[in-house]
């Protein structure tokens, strides 16, 4: 695993239960503008039970894809299990977005 992936995964693990983060915010948290690369890192996550990639959503709050078995439905199920309300495949960013300070 490369250094960028490790940084992304470590930051993602810090997102608290009941919160989500966007690909853009996650990239910014590691001082990068490589938002799309964050998507690639999430897609290649081999440990979705340890690294909660389901918490990463698009900048408009859309749930987006999920490469683990079950796809987007499984991502929504996991978000709801965390107490995050998903309406029409979207999350309310004002309510649930986590940002690193």
Buried (B, 14 or more C-beta within 10 A) or exposed (E): EEEBBEBBBEBBEEBEEEBBBBBBBBBBBBEBEBBEBBBEBBEEBEEBEEBBBBBBBBEEBBBBEBBBEEEBEBBBBBBEEBEBEBEEBBBEBEEBBBEEE
